[in-house]
Amino acid sequence: MEKSSRKIWEHPWGYVEGFIVASGVLLAGLMLQLTLGNIDKAAFGFPVNIIIGALFMVGLLSLHFFLRRKKVVRWLSGVSSTIPAISLLLAVIVIMGFTPQFSDHVSREQLPPTPLRGLGWYQMTTSWPFVLLCFYMLTILGLTTLRRTTKKKGWRDIGFYLNHVGLFLALLGGMLGSGDMKRYTMSVKEGSVEWRGTDQLGQVHELPIAIQLDTFMIEEYPPKLVIIDNQTGRILPADRPEAYMFEGVGKTTTLAGNQIEILDFMADAAIVRDSNIVNFVHMPMEGATSAIKVRVTHPSIGQPVEGWVSNGSYIYPYEVLYIDSTKSVAMPVQEVRKYTSKVTVYTKSGHVRKAEIEVNRPLSIENKVVYQYSYDETRGKYSQVSIFEIVTDPWLAVVYVGIFMLLAGALFMFIAGPRQEATPERCL
Protein backbone atom coordinates (compact mmCIF):
# COMPACT_ATOMS: atom_id res chain seq x y z
CA MET A 1 0.00 0.00 0.00
CA GLU A 2 1.19 3.51 -0.76
CA LYS A 3 1.46 5.82 2.20
CA SER A 4 -0.62 8.94 1.52
CA SER A 5 0.83 12.35 2.33
CA ARG A 6 -1.26 15.45 2.79
CA LYS A 7 -0.32 18.52 0.79
CA ILE A 8 -0.32 22.06 2.17
CA TRP A 9 -3.73 23.78 1.95
CA GLU A 10 -5.39 20.42 1.51
CA HIS A 11 -8.23 19.91 3.98
CA PRO A 12 -8.25 19.25 6.81
CA TRP A 13 -5.84 22.08 7.54
CA GLY A 14 -3.26 21.52 10.26
CA TYR A 15 -0.55 23.32 12.17
CA VAL A 16 1.45 24.18 9.05
CA GLU A 17 -1.42 26.21 7.66
CA GLY A 18 -1.96 27.67 11.13
CA PHE A 19 1.57 29.05 11.26
CA ILE A 20 1.30 30.31 7.68
CA VAL A 21 -1.90 32.24 8.41
CA ALA A 22 -0.59 33.63 11.72
CA SER A 23 2.67 34.63 10.02
CA GLY A 24 0.62 36.32 7.30
CA VAL A 25 -1.16 38.39 9.94
CA LEU A 26 2.19 39.29 11.48
CA LEU A 27 3.63 40.20 8.06
CA ALA A 28 0.63 42.40 7.28
CA GLY A 29 1.21 44.17 10.58
CA LEU A 30 4.88 44.71 9.76
CA MET A 31 3.99 46.19 6.36
CA LEU A 32 1.52 48.59 7.97
CA GLN A 33 4.08 49.45 10.63
CA LEU A 34 6.76 50.31 8.09
CA THR A 35 4.26 52.33 6.07
CA LEU A 36 2.17 54.14 8.70
CA GLY A 37 4.22 53.91 11.88
CA ASN A 38 2.73 53.31 15.32
CA ILE A 39 -0.99 53.56 15.97
CA ASP A 40 -2.23 56.80 17.49
CA LYS A 41 -4.37 55.60 20.41
CA ALA A 42 -6.10 58.97 20.72
CA ALA A 43 -7.56 58.52 17.22
CA PHE A 44 -9.30 55.32 18.41
CA GLY A 45 -10.97 56.76 21.49
CA PHE A 46 -14.70 57.19 22.02
CA PRO A 47 -16.80 56.77 19.86
CA VAL A 48 -14.43 55.16 17.34
CA ASN A 49 -13.58 52.27 19.69
CA ILE A 50 -17.29 51.60 20.27
CA ILE A 51 -17.88 51.39 16.51
CA ILE A 52 -14.87 49.09 16.02
CA GLY A 53 -16.00 46.86 18.88
CA ALA A 54 -19.57 46.68 17.56
CA LEU A 55 -18.41 45.85 14.01
CA PHE A 56 -16.06 43.20 15.36
CA MET A 57 -18.84 41.54 17.38
CA VAL A 58 -21.25 41.69 14.42
CA GLY A 59 -18.58 40.07 12.23
CA LEU A 60 -18.01 37.27 14.74
CA LEU A 61 -21.73 36.56 15.14
CA SER A 62 -22.22 36.62 11.36
CA LEU A 63 -19.43 34.09 10.85
CA HIS A 64 -20.94 31.85 13.50
CA PHE A 65 -24.59 31.98 12.47
CA PHE A 66 -24.21 32.08 8.68
CA LEU A 67 -20.85 30.47 7.87
CA ARG A 68 -20.07 28.15 10.77
CA ARG A 69 -20.30 25.05 8.57
CA LYS A 70 -17.61 26.39 6.24
CA LYS A 71 -14.31 24.58 6.59
CA VAL A 72 -12.33 27.80 7.10
CA VAL A 73 -14.57 28.97 9.95
CA ARG A 74 -14.50 25.54 11.58
CA TRP A 75 -10.72 25.50 11.31
CA LEU A 76 -10.46 28.97 12.90
CA SER A 77 -12.22 27.60 15.99
CA GLY A 78 -9.90 24.61 16.26
CA VAL A 79 -6.61 23.83 17.92
CA SER A 80 -4.67 23.93 14.62
CA SER A 81 -5.18 27.69 14.36
CA THR A 82 -5.10 28.44 18.08
CA ILE A 83 -1.65 27.12 18.97
CA PRO A 84 0.20 28.93 16.11
CA ALA A 85 -1.60 32.18 16.96
CA ILE A 86 -0.70 31.89 20.66
CA SER A 87 2.90 30.97 19.78
CA LEU A 88 3.48 34.05 17.61
CA LEU A 89 1.71 36.35 20.08
CA LEU A 90 3.87 35.01 22.91
CA ALA A 91 6.97 35.53 20.76
CA VAL A 92 6.01 39.18 20.27
CA ILE A 93 5.39 39.56 24.02
CA VAL A 94 8.81 38.03 24.80
CA ILE A 95 10.42 40.52 22.41
CA MET A 96 8.56 43.30 24.22
CA GLY A 97 9.92 42.04 27.54
CA PHE A 98 13.52 42.19 26.34
CA THR A 99 13.19 45.54 24.53
CA PRO A 100 13.09 48.94 26.30
CA GLN A 101 9.57 50.32 26.11
CA PHE A 102 8.84 54.04 25.80
CA SER A 103 5.71 56.09 26.37
CA ASP A 104 3.33 56.47 23.45
CA HIS A 105 3.88 60.25 23.60
CA VAL A 106 7.60 59.87 22.87
CA SER A 107 8.09 60.88 19.25
CA ARG A 108 9.78 58.61 16.74
CA GLU A 109 12.79 60.93 16.58
CA GLN A 110 13.34 60.57 20.34
CA LEU A 111 13.57 56.77 20.19
CA PRO A 112 16.96 55.02 19.93
CA PRO A 113 18.19 55.24 16.31
CA THR A 114 18.24 51.50 15.62
CA PRO A 115 16.39 49.31 13.09
CA LEU A 116 14.04 48.28 15.92
CA ARG A 117 12.53 51.76 15.84
CA GLY A 118 11.00 51.19 12.42
CA LEU A 119 9.57 47.83 13.52
CA GLY A 120 7.74 49.45 16.44
CA TRP A 121 9.48 47.33 19.06
CA TYR A 122 10.15 50.30 21.38
CA GLN A 123 6.38 50.98 21.60
CA MET A 124 5.09 47.46 21.11
CA THR A 125 1.56 47.84 22.47
CA THR A 126 0.73 50.43 19.81
CA SER A 127 2.49 48.63 16.95
CA TRP A 128 0.45 47.15 14.10
CA PRO A 129 1.88 43.59 14.40
CA PHE A 130 0.87 43.39 18.08
CA VAL A 131 -2.61 44.82 17.57
CA LEU A 132 -3.40 42.64 14.53
CA LEU A 133 -2.19 39.49 16.28
CA CYS A 134 -4.37 40.36 19.28
CA PHE A 135 -7.45 40.80 17.09
CA TYR A 136 -6.64 37.56 15.27
CA MET A 137 -6.42 35.83 18.65
CA LEU A 138 -9.73 37.42 19.68
CA THR A 139 -11.35 36.11 16.50
CA ILE A 140 -10.20 32.57 17.23
CA LEU A 141 -11.25 32.86 20.87
CA GLY A 142 -14.68 34.21 19.98
CA LEU A 143 -15.40 31.58 17.32
CA THR A 144 -14.21 28.79 19.64
CA THR A 145 -16.58 29.97 22.37
CA LEU A 146 -19.53 30.33 19.99
CA ARG A 147 -18.87 26.91 18.46
CA ARG A 148 -19.10 25.33 21.92
CA THR A 149 -22.69 26.62 22.25
CA THR A 150 -23.82 24.35 19.40
CA LYS A 151 -22.67 21.20 21.18
CA LYS A 152 -24.35 19.21 23.91
CA LYS A 153 -24.12 21.20 27.11
CA GLY A 154 -23.24 19.95 30.57
CA TRP A 155 -22.56 21.48 33.93
CA ARG A 156 -18.82 21.14 33.36
CA ASP A 157 -19.08 23.65 30.48
CA ILE A 158 -19.43 26.40 33.10
CA GLY A 159 -15.65 26.44 33.61
CA PHE A 160 -15.05 26.57 29.86
CA TYR A 161 -17.34 29.58 29.38
CA LEU A 162 -15.98 31.42 32.39
CA ASN A 163 -12.40 31.03 31.17
CA HIS A 164 -13.00 31.80 27.51
CA VAL A 165 -15.50 34.62 27.92
CA GLY A 166 -13.40 36.12 30.72
CA LEU A 167 -10.25 36.13 28.58
CA PHE A 168 -12.23 37.56 25.66
CA LEU A 169 -13.60 40.44 27.75
CA ALA A 170 -10.25 41.23 29.40
CA LEU A 171 -8.38 41.31 26.08
CA LEU A 172 -11.08 43.17 24.14
CA GLY A 173 -11.66 45.69 26.93
CA GLY A 174 -7.95 46.35 27.29
CA MET A 175 -7.50 46.97 23.58
CA LEU A 176 -10.58 49.09 22.93
CA GLY A 177 -10.17 51.02 26.19
CA SER A 178 -6.57 52.08 25.56
CA GLY A 179 -7.79 55.02 23.47
CA ASP A 180 -9.97 56.33 26.33
CA MET A 181 -7.34 55.99 29.06
CA LYS A 182 -6.10 59.36 30.32
CA ARG A 183 -3.13 60.03 32.59
CA TYR A 184 -2.53 63.25 34.49
CA THR A 185 0.09 64.32 37.02
CA MET A 186 -0.91 66.62 39.87
CA SER A 187 1.48 68.43 42.24
CA VAL A 188 -0.08 69.31 45.60
CA LYS A 189 1.55 71.35 48.34
CA GLU A 190 1.01 70.33 51.94
CA GLY A 191 -2.06 72.06 53.37
CA SER A 192 -3.48 73.10 50.00
CA VAL A 193 -6.08 71.77 47.54
CA GLU A 194 -5.40 71.17 43.84
CA TRP A 195 -7.85 70.32 41.05
CA ARG A 196 -5.65 70.87 37.99
CA GLY A 197 -3.66 68.13 36.30
CA THR A 198 -1.07 68.06 33.52
CA ASP A 199 -1.32 65.54 30.70
CA GLN A 200 1.60 63.85 28.97
CA LEU A 201 1.81 66.68 26.44
CA GLY A 202 2.25 69.27 29.17
CA GLN A 203 -1.25 70.76 28.84
CA VAL A 204 -3.11 71.74 32.02
CA HIS A 205 -6.68 70.48 32.54
CA GLU A 206 -9.28 71.05 35.20
CA LEU A 207 -10.12 67.58 36.54
CA PRO A 208 -13.34 66.27 38.08
CA ILE A 209 -11.33 65.38 41.18
CA ALA A 210 -9.53 67.55 43.74
CA ILE A 211 -6.84 66.46 46.20
CA GLN A 212 -6.03 68.12 49.50
CA LEU A 213 -2.64 67.11 50.89
CA ASP A 214 -3.02 66.92 54.65
CA THR A 215 0.37 65.41 55.50
CA PHE A 216 3.35 64.14 53.52
CA MET A 217 5.87 61.84 55.21
CA ILE A 218 9.10 60.22 54.03
CA GLU A 219 10.89 57.36 55.77
CA GLU A 220 14.54 56.78 54.89
CA TYR A 221 16.91 53.88 55.34
CA PRO A 222 19.89 54.43 57.69
CA PRO A 223 22.78 56.31 56.03
CA LYS A 224 25.61 54.44 54.32
CA LEU A 225 29.34 54.99 54.17
CA VAL A 226 31.52 54.32 51.11
CA ILE A 227 35.09 54.91 49.96
CA ILE A 228 35.29 56.93 46.75
CA ASP A 229 38.02 57.76 44.25
CA ASN A 230 38.83 61.49 44.54
CA GLN A 231 39.26 61.93 40.80
CA THR A 232 36.37 59.90 39.38
CA GLY A 233 33.98 59.90 42.34
CA ARG A 234 33.38 56.18 41.85
CA ILE A 235 32.88 53.86 44.80
CA LEU A 236 35.81 51.59 45.60
CA PRO A 237 36.81 48.87 44.96
CA ALA A 238 35.97 49.61 41.32
CA ASP A 239 35.33 45.95 40.42
CA ARG A 240 33.11 45.31 43.47
CA PRO A 241 31.91 48.48 45.24
CA GLU A 242 31.46 48.16 48.99
CA ALA A 243 29.11 50.05 51.32
CA TYR A 244 28.40 50.01 55.05
CA MET A 245 24.93 50.79 56.44
CA PHE A 246 25.04 52.62 59.78
CA GLU A 247 24.19 50.30 62.68
CA GLY A 248 25.19 52.36 65.71
CA VAL A 249 27.96 54.33 67.41
CA GLY A 250 30.99 52.25 68.36
CA LYS A 251 30.69 49.84 65.43
CA THR A 252 33.70 49.07 63.24
CA THR A 253 33.79 48.01 59.61
CA THR A 254 36.27 47.65 56.75
CA LEU A 255 35.75 49.32 53.37
CA ALA A 256 38.21 48.97 50.47
CA GLY A 257 40.92 47.86 52.92
CA ASN A 258 40.34 50.79 55.30
CA GLN A 259 39.24 50.20 58.89
CA ILE A 260 36.45 52.62 59.84
CA GLU A 261 35.26 53.21 63.41
CA ILE A 262 31.96 55.02 64.07
CA LEU A 263 32.58 57.70 66.73
CA ASP A 264 29.38 59.75 66.69
CA PHE A 265 26.10 60.16 64.79
CA MET A 266 23.57 62.96 64.37
CA ALA A 267 20.29 62.41 62.54
CA ASP A 268 19.58 66.17 62.49
CA ALA A 269 22.75 68.21 62.22
CA ALA A 270 23.91 71.59 60.98
CA ILE A 271 27.37 72.43 59.62
CA VAL A 272 29.52 74.90 61.55
CA ARG A 273 32.68 76.10 59.79
CA ASP A 274 35.58 77.87 61.50
CA SER A 275 38.37 78.69 59.03
CA ASN A 276 39.49 75.20 57.89
CA ILE A 277 37.71 73.30 60.65
CA VAL A 278 34.36 71.67 59.88
CA ASN A 279 32.14 70.68 62.74
CA PHE A 280 28.53 69.53 63.15
CA VAL A 281 26.08 70.42 65.89
CA HIS A 282 22.72 68.95 66.75
CA MET A 283 20.06 71.14 65.12
CA PRO A 284 16.54 69.65 64.80
CA MET A 285 15.29 72.01 62.08
CA GLU A 286 14.07 71.80 58.52
CA GLY A 287 16.99 71.28 56.19
CA ALA A 288 19.12 69.51 58.80
CA THR A 289 21.34 66.74 57.48
CA SER A 290 22.63 63.39 58.70
CA ALA A 291 26.24 63.31 59.87
CA ILE A 292 28.59 60.57 61.05
CA LYS A 293 31.96 61.09 62.74
CA VAL A 294 34.47 58.40 61.80
CA ARG A 295 38.06 57.39 62.42
CA VAL A 296 39.88 55.79 59.47
CA THR A 297 42.92 53.57 59.93
CA HIS A 298 45.12 52.23 57.14
CA PRO A 299 48.83 51.27 57.13
CA SER A 300 49.53 53.57 54.18
CA ILE A 301 48.36 56.76 55.95
CA GLY A 302 50.30 56.46 59.21
CA GLN A 303 48.22 58.28 61.85
CA PRO A 304 44.44 57.62 61.80
CA VAL A 305 42.27 60.22 60.07
CA GLU A 306 39.28 61.51 62.00
CA GLY A 307 36.37 63.74 60.94
CA TRP A 308 32.74 64.19 59.96
CA VAL A 309 30.96 62.86 56.87
CA SER A 310 27.57 64.08 55.67
CA ASN A 311 25.28 63.62 52.67
CA GLY A 312 24.05 67.21 52.85
CA SER A 313 20.58 68.63 52.19
CA TYR A 314 18.97 71.38 50.15
CA ILE A 315 20.49 73.84 52.66
CA TYR A 316 23.87 72.29 53.53
CA PRO A 317 26.44 70.86 51.10
CA TYR A 318 27.71 67.31 51.45
CA GLU A 319 30.94 66.71 53.38
CA VAL A 320 33.59 64.03 52.76
CA LEU A 321 36.60 63.01 54.83
CA TYR A 322 39.82 62.86 52.84
CA ILE A 323 41.90 59.80 53.70
CA ASP A 324 44.74 60.75 51.37
CA SER A 325 45.13 62.38 47.96
CA THR A 326 43.45 59.48 46.14
CA LYS A 327 40.45 58.46 48.22
CA SER A 328 37.86 59.73 50.71
CA VAL A 329 35.05 58.55 52.96
CA ALA A 330 31.65 59.71 51.65
CA MET A 331 27.98 59.30 52.52
CA PRO A 332 25.62 58.75 49.55
CA VAL A 333 22.16 60.27 49.54
CA GLN A 334 19.96 58.22 51.85
CA GLU A 335 17.60 55.84 50.10
CA VAL A 336 13.89 56.35 50.61
CA ARG A 337 12.14 53.43 52.31
CA LYS A 338 8.64 54.72 51.61
CA TYR A 339 6.71 57.95 51.28
CA THR A 340 3.10 58.44 52.27
CA SER A 341 0.52 61.09 51.46
CA LYS A 342 -2.41 61.57 53.80
CA VAL A 343 -5.05 63.18 51.61
CA THR A 344 -8.67 64.26 51.42
CA VAL A 345 -10.15 63.65 47.97
CA TYR A 346 -13.17 65.52 46.62
CA THR A 347 -15.14 64.69 43.47
CA LYS A 348 -17.64 66.74 41.48
CA SER A 349 -20.33 64.19 42.29
CA GLY A 350 -20.01 65.14 45.97
CA HIS A 351 -17.87 62.28 47.32
CA VAL A 352 -15.37 63.16 50.06
CA ARG A 353 -12.84 60.56 51.11
CA LYS A 354 -9.81 60.54 53.39
CA ALA A 355 -7.04 58.07 52.57
CA GLU A 356 -3.33 57.29 52.76
CA ILE A 357 -1.65 56.83 49.38
CA GLU A 358 1.70 55.08 48.99
CA VAL A 359 3.66 53.51 46.16
CA ASN A 360 1.84 50.28 45.21
CA ARG A 361 -1.09 51.37 47.40
CA PRO A 362 -3.20 53.59 45.12
CA LEU A 363 -6.62 55.03 45.83
CA SER A 364 -9.58 54.01 43.65
CA ILE A 365 -12.48 56.44 43.61
CA GLU A 366 -15.32 56.34 41.10
CA ASN A 367 -13.67 55.46 37.76
CA LYS A 368 -10.29 56.97 38.67
CA VAL A 369 -7.15 55.59 40.29
CA VAL A 370 -4.80 57.93 42.17
CA TYR A 371 -1.17 56.74 42.40
CA GLN A 372 1.69 58.09 44.51
CA TYR A 373 4.01 59.23 41.74
CA SER A 374 6.84 61.33 43.19
CA TYR A 375 7.72 64.30 45.41
CA ASP A 376 10.04 67.32 45.47
CA GLU A 377 13.34 65.44 45.28
CA THR A 378 15.39 68.64 45.62
CA ARG A 379 14.18 68.96 49.24
CA GLY A 380 14.35 65.23 49.95
CA LYS A 381 12.74 64.19 53.23
CA TYR A 382 11.71 67.80 53.84
CA SER A 383 9.54 67.90 50.74
CA GLN A 384 6.20 69.63 51.24
CA VAL A 385 4.99 68.69 47.77
CA SER A 386 3.56 65.35 46.74
CA ILE A 387 3.09 64.42 43.09
CA PHE A 388 0.22 62.12 42.12
CA GLU A 389 -0.68 60.34 38.90
CA ILE A 390 -4.40 60.20 38.18
CA VAL A 391 -5.54 57.56 35.70
CA THR A 392 -9.02 57.50 34.23
CA ASP A 393 -10.03 54.32 32.38
CA PRO A 394 -13.75 53.89 31.60
CA TRP A 395 -13.08 50.36 30.33
CA LEU A 396 -11.38 49.19 33.50
CA ALA A 397 -14.62 47.63 34.79
CA VAL A 398 -14.83 45.45 31.65
CA VAL A 399 -11.26 44.24 32.15
CA TYR A 400 -11.91 43.50 35.83
CA VAL A 401 -15.06 41.52 34.98
CA GLY A 402 -12.99 39.44 32.55
CA ILE A 403 -10.26 38.82 35.12
CA PHE A 404 -12.77 37.81 37.81
CA MET A 405 -14.41 35.41 35.35
CA LEU A 406 -11.01 33.87 34.61
CA LEU A 407 -10.36 33.38 38.32
CA ALA A 408 -13.84 31.94 38.84
CA GLY A 409 -13.33 29.56 35.91
CA ALA A 410 -10.00 28.36 37.28
CA LEU A 411 -11.57 27.82 40.72
CA PHE A 412 -14.51 25.96 39.21
CA MET A 413 -12.27 23.62 37.20
CA PHE A 414 -10.13 22.98 40.29
CA ILE A 415 -13.18 22.02 42.34
CA ALA A 416 -14.86 20.03 39.57
CA GLY A 417 -11.70 18.10 38.73
CA PRO A 418 -10.86 16.46 35.41
CA ARG A 419 -13.58 14.89 33.31
CA GLN A 420 -13.78 11.15 34.01
CA GLU A 421 -14.39 8.80 31.11
CA ALA A 422 -16.95 6.04 31.48
CA THR A 423 -15.49 2.58 32.25
CA PRO A 424 -17.09 -0.87 32.06
CA GLU A 425 -17.22 -0.96 35.84
CA ARG A 426 -19.12 2.34 35.95
CA CYS A 427 -21.57 1.14 33.32
CA LEU A 428 -22.49 -1.96 35.36
N, C-alpha and C positions, 0 to 999 in steps of 0.2 A: 504494500500500500504506500502511496505517496503521502508524505507529511505536508499538510496544507499550511501555508504561511499567509498571514493577513497583511495586506498592503496598507500603507498610510492613507487616511481618509476613507477607508473602507469600514462600513458599519459592522459591528458596534465599535464606536470610537473608544480609545483607551487613553493611557497616560501620555503617550507620545503626542497625540492631538491636543491633550490638555495643556502640555507645556508649550506647544506651538501657539495655541490661542492666547494663553497668558503672556507669552513673550511678545505676541503681536500687540496686545494691549499696552505692554510696557514700551515697545518700540514707538507706538503712536504717541504715547506720552512724551517720550524723548524728542520726537519730531516737533511736537507742539512747544515743548520747553525751549528748544533751540530757536524756534521761530518767534514765539510770543513772550518768552521769559516767564517768571513766576506769576502765579495767579494773584490778582488783587482782591483780597478778602472783602474789602469794603464794597466792591462792586457786586458782591453776592449776598449782601445783607437783605433785610426785610424791604420789600415783599418778594425780591427775586428768589431768595432761598425757599420761600413757601411755594412759589410756582414750580421751581425745580423739583422740590420734594413731591408735590402733587402729581406732576407729570411722570416722575419716576414710579410712584405707586400705581398710577393708572397703567403704565407700561407693564409692570409686573403682573397686575391682575389680568390684563388683556392676554399676556402670554399664557397665563395659567388657564383661564377659562376658554380661550378660543384656539390655542395652539399647543396645549399640553400633551397631545398625542404625537406631535411631531418629534422626530428622532433628536433633532438639535436641542429642543427644549427639555426633553427627557434626559439627555446627556448633561445639560447644564445643571440639573438638579441631582447629579450623581457624584460618586466619589472620584471618578476619573477626571473631572474638571475641578473639583474642590481642592484636592491635594496639590496640584501644580499651582493653583491660584494662591493658596496659603504659603507655599514654598517661596514664590517670588515676592510676595508681600513681606514675609519675614526677612528675606534677603535685603530688601530695601530698608526695613526697620533696623537691621544690623548695621547697614552702612550709615544710617542716621546716627546710631549710637557711637560710632567710631569717628564721626565727622563733626567738627565744631559747628554748632547751630547758632544763627544770629536772628535777631528780631526781624519781623516782617517789615518794619519801617526803616531798616537799614538798606540804603540804596545799593544797587548793583556795583557802583563804582567803589563803595566802601568795603566790599567783600574782598577776601584775599585773592590776588590776581593769579589764580591757578585754573587749569581746565575744569576743575570741579565746579567753578562758579557758573559756567555755562550750562552744566547739567542740573543745576538747582540743588545740589547736595548740601549747600550751606544753609538753605531754607527749605528743608525737605517737606515739611507739612503743607507748604503752599506750592509745591512743584507739581507739574502735570502728571508725571509717572506715578507719584504716590496717590494723587486724587483719583486717577483713572483706575488704578489697581483696587483702591478701596471700593469704588462704585461697582467694579466687576465682581468683587467679593460679595458685596451687598446683593447683587443680582442673583448670584449662586445661592446665597443664604436664604433670600426671599423665596425663590423657586423651590428650594428643598423643603422649606417649611410648608408652603402651599401644597406641594405634592403629597406631604404626609396626611393632609386633611382628606384626601380621597381614598385612603386605605382604611382598613378596619381599625377602629379606635379601641383602646383599652386604658385602664387607669394608669398604666405605666407611661403612657404618652404625655402625661402632665410634665414630667421632668424634661422630656424632649422639647415641648413647646416653651417652657420657661427658659431653657437655655438658649434656644435659637431665636425666639422673639426678643429676649433680653439683649442678646448680642446685637441683633438687628437694630433695636431702638438706641442702644448706647453708641453704636458706630454711626448710624444715620443722624442722630441728634448732635453728636460731636462735629460732624462734617458740615451739616447745614447751619448749625449755630455759631460756627467760627466767624461768620461775617457779622453777626450781631453782638459779639463779645466786645466790650469796651473796657479799657484800662486807664485809670487816672491816678496820679500821685498827688497827695495833699500834705502840705507842711503845716503843722499846727504848733503854736507856741504855748507853753505851759500857762494855764489860766485863761486862755482865749478860746473863741469858737471860730471855726472855719467851715465854709460851705463851697469854696471854689477848689476845683481840681484842674490839673494840667494833663493833657493827653500826650501821647507819644510823639506828636509833632510840635509840642511846645505851646499849644493853644490853650487858653484858660476858659473853663466852662463853669457855669453855676450848676451844681449837682443837687439832686433831690434828697441829699443826705448831708447833715452837718455834724462835725465832730468837735467836742469840747475836751481839751486835754487837761484833766484834773491833776495828774501827777505822772512824771516820767522818771524811771529809776533804771540805773545801770549797775550790774554786778560784774566785777572783774576778777580774773584769776590772780593769785599772788604774783608779784613781780619776778622776773628772771634775771640772771646774770650771765653774761657771755664774755668771751675774749675776742676782740676784733683786731684786724690788721689796720694800722694807722693810715696806710696809703689807700687801700681799696675799700675799707669799711666792712669787709666780709668777715663773717664769723669763723673762728679757727677751732679746730684744724680744718683746712679748706676741703679735704676729702670727706670728712665726717664731722660736721659742726656739732659742738657740744653746748649745752645750756643747763643751768641750775635754777630750779624753782625755789624761791625763798621758803624755808620751813621754820625759821625761828632764830633768834639771837643766840650766838654761841656755837652754831653749827659750822662745820668745816667741809669743804668740798675741793675737788681738783678739776680744773678746766684747762685744757691744752697744755698740760704739764705744770701748771701753776697752782700752788696751794692757796686757797682763799678761805679766810676766817671771817665770819659775820660778827661784827662788833656792836652794831646798833642798827635800829630800823625806825623809821617814821612814816606812817601812812599818810599823814597830812603835814607837809613841811614847806618852808619857804627858804629861799636862798639868801644868804647874807654874805656879801663880798667886802673884804677889807684888803685893799691893795692886791696882792697876789694870793691871799688866803681865801678859800671858799669854805663856808660853813653853812649848816642847815639848822633851823630852829623849828620847833613844833608850832604850827600855825593852822588851826582848824578853820579854814576860810575857803571860799570858792576860788578855784584856780590853784590850790595847793597841790603839791606833787609828792610822789613816793620817793623815798631816799633810803639808801642802805650804806652804812659805813663798813668798809672791809679792810683787811690786812692781807697783802699778797706776798707770798714767799716763793722765791725761785733761786736756785744756785747761781744763775747767770747775772742776777741783779744785786748780789751782796746783801745789803741791809733790806729788811722788808719794807714794802711801800704801803702807806696807809692813807685812806681818804674816803670821801663820799662819792657815791654814784647815784644818778637820778635819771629818770626818763622824761622829765620836764612836763610842761602843760602848756595851755594856750597863753599863760602869763609868763612862766619861767622857762628858760632854755634847758636842754638836757645837759647833764654833766657826766664826764667820763674820768676815770682815774688812769693816768699814764703809768704803765709798768716800766717801759723803756722807750726808745725811739721808734720801735717797730710795732708795739702792741699795747692795748689798753683794755681795762675792764669797763664794760658798758651795760646799760639796762635797756632792753628793747621796750617799745610801747606795750603796756599791759594788754593782754587779750581779754576781750569781753566774754564773760560767761553767759549772760543773758541780759536783755533789756526789755522792760515792761512799761506799757502805757495804760494807765487807768483813765478811762474815758467815759463821757456821757454822749450818746449818739441820739440825734434827733432826725426824724424823717418828715417829709411833707404830709404824709398820711396821718401824722399825729403820734407816732410811736416814739417813746423815750426809753432808752435802755442804758444802764450802766454796765461796764464790762472791763476786764483786763485783757489786753491784746499783747501777745508775744509772738516771736518767730515760731512758726509751726503750730500756733494756737490762734487762728484767725477768728473773726466775729462774723457770723452770718445773720443778716437782718433783711427781711423781705427777699428780694431777688438779687441782693448784693452781698459780696464777701469783702470784708476789710482785713487786710494783712498788715502786719508790722514790717515795714520796708527798710527804714534806715533812721538816722538821727544826724544831728550836727556833729560830724566827726572832728571838726576843728576844735571843738570844746571838750571832746571826749566824754568822760563820766559827768562833766558839769553841763552837758547839753540840756537846754531848756526847750528844744524843738524836737518833735517826733515826726517822722515822715511815714505816711501810710500809703498803701496801694489799694485802690477800690476797684473791684472787678464786678461788672454787671454782665450777666449771661442769662438771657431769657430762656435758653434751651437747657439750662443745667438740670431742671426738673426732669426732662425727658431722659437725659443721660443717667441720672440717679435711678429712675424707674427701671431702666435697662439693667443697671448694675445689680439692683436689689432682686430683679427677676433671675439674673444669673446665679446669684448666691442662693436664692430659694430653690432653683433647679438643681444645683450641686447638692444642697442639703437633702432634697427629696430623693435624688438618685442614691445618696449614701444610705438613707434610711430604708429605701425600697430594696436595695441590693441588686445584684445582677439578675437578668432574666433567666429562669431555670427551664431548660428544655424538658419536655415530657419523656419519661422512661417507661419501659414495660411494667416496672413495679408500680409506678404511679397510676398506670392505666388499669391495673387490676382492682 
